[in-house]
Amino acid sequence: MEGLKFVAVFVLLALASSLASAFDPSPLQDFCVAINETDGVFVNGKFCKDPKLVTEKDFFYSGLNIPQNTSNPVGSTVTPVNVAQIPGLNTLGISLARIDYAPYGGLNPPHTHPRGTEILVVLEGTLYVGFVTSNPENRLFTKVLNTGDVFVFPIGLIHFQFNVGKTNAVAFSGLSSQNPGVITIANAVFGSEPPINPDVLAKAFQLDKNVVSYLQKQFWWDNN
């Protein structure tokens, strides 16, 4: 019996360890500024710059005050600030984004962040936001946000923001990963390369195969 308890505890510890390492790990040094070269210490997908060569520029980004062009098919533009823009974010487990929305109808389409929870604050305008829980409930949580309001989108869940105001809208979001990733649902399903077999999508969405083929021929805009 004691042997079984030991095995059970060992399995639980192993599972906990694997789950903990599924997201950004806690750093074991002050910083690990990312570099593209391969002659450094490899940490979490990036190599570390020699600490003696690190400067303040490695932790700096400028330009989030600049409004972005939203005259595109979805009416929004996301300006990410993750480890690709600030090398010093490597191993720190956070990132940021600015989102600009065109007047009424500007949409950040349904998408997920596979590696990060998102917290969003509205700086200007009025947004209708929401997320959907996982199967089998598929419960929709929505809220209309005004300037100064904050909303959280749990990690991995499909969510969206839609400008319901008559003016431009701006929001900032913080994410719990140096590189949270983004999967825009329509783009992934109907715009994959190579395309998903139309028979699969026709059955999955209960659509006529011709409708699926039509959707796969459309241009799916990437607003990131």
Disulfide bonds with the S-S distance in Angstrom:
Cys32-Cys48 1.83
